[in-house]
Amino acid sequence: MVTIWGTSTTFVYHFLSYNLYQKLDSEIVNLANAASHNLIAAPVDKKAINTRIPRILDNDDDGDLDIPWQDLRENHQGVEWFDVNGHLLAKAGNTISRMSFTPNFNVSQHQKIRSITIPVYLHSLSVRKELEGYVRVSESTEELEEELDRLLWGFELGGMIVIILSAFGGWWLTRQSLQPIEQNIQQLKQFTADASHELRSPLTIIKTSVEVIMNYPERVHPANVNKLEAISSASNQMTRLVEDLLLLARTDAVINTQVIAWISIPLDELLEDLVEFLEPQAVSQEITLKSEISTEVFVKGEAIQLKRLFSNLLQNALQYTSKGGTVIVSLVKLERLVAINVQDNGIGIAPEHLTLIFNRFWRADQARSQREGGLGLGLAIANAIARTHGGDIIVTSEVGVGSCFQVRLPLAS
């Protein structure tokens, strides 16, 4: 709307301005042609010749050129007569150009006075055309410019009203059109939460039943052992998926009243416990897991969720770091924030994938080959937990060099 209004206003304004100035130019040209007769008749009038120069060619002092249809005083016009050498002979009217005389026969404008100069020739049957002098006609453009200013002001006022009404109408229409979409999204979130909750019970039954059966191997036919192991693995994977979806659904529906139940958590101890817990996994993968935490830090939050956040990041770093690599967990205390860095020298992330890694169920092809058992929800869950706790996650990475996930959380007051 702003573009349409601006374009149309500019076009209409310049079109009207051009036409008004063309009309003004036509008026001063007609006046100049009429005033040229006075220059030709002046030498015949001996009384006029003997009058002090510059003489005023206005016998009755009524502000015109003794041309009944032309009122110079009322129209803010002025006429000047010059001889062939450019010397001023006479003038009339109350608008006189302050520019020095130049035999320029085009319309010119100086400040707010528009002028035109025309040559005057004496026509005779026996004598060739001879130059008698020049006539310069000037007219003030103040009224015209004031009219254009009022027009522009009207355009601006009308445009602002149109834009405000259009913005309000657009906002209302957008809200109306988005209501069904928002309802569908809310229903989808509710369905995800309900489905995840309802699936927990049958999955638990399946998992428990398989475990009971496998506890009595003598009752299981050897040909069915692999099938039971596949059922157990699939049920475990489905259980993790359901738990992750339920956690994300609850995170999406988080409300401010839950913040009241948060407690102050020693983040340094939580990270140390996680590093100690994951140390055997790092050793089995021949990866060095280091902890560089020497500051006591407290944050407000839920311990289980924060543990899940950093566990996902550490698991992610261990999975995508090759043998002989290093994963470092460090903590930096800032003025109002604490920055926790999980850095590895693994496979890295391509620049075009950095904006996608927090999408749910998204994994790069290279990551799939490294971690077949992943569900693509780990980073999405970590990001959701960080946002729920008033923080964020910043990622820097380079393919073949490694990645650094920095979690920033507000300190407990």
Salt bridges, closest charged atoms under 4 A:
ASP25 OD1 - ARG114 NE 2.57
GLU80 OE1 - ARG136 NE 2.92
ASP83 OD2 - HIS87 ND1 3.49
GLU143 OE2 - HIS76 NE2 3.27
GLU147 OE1 - ARG150 NH2 2.37
GLU182 OE2 - ARG175 NH1 3.35
GLU243 OE2 - ARG200 NE 3.13
ASP244 OD1 - ARG308 NH2 1.96
ASP252 OD2 - ARG360 NH2 2.98
ASP365 OD1 - ARG368 NE 3.81
ASP392 OD2 - ARG408 NH2 2.84
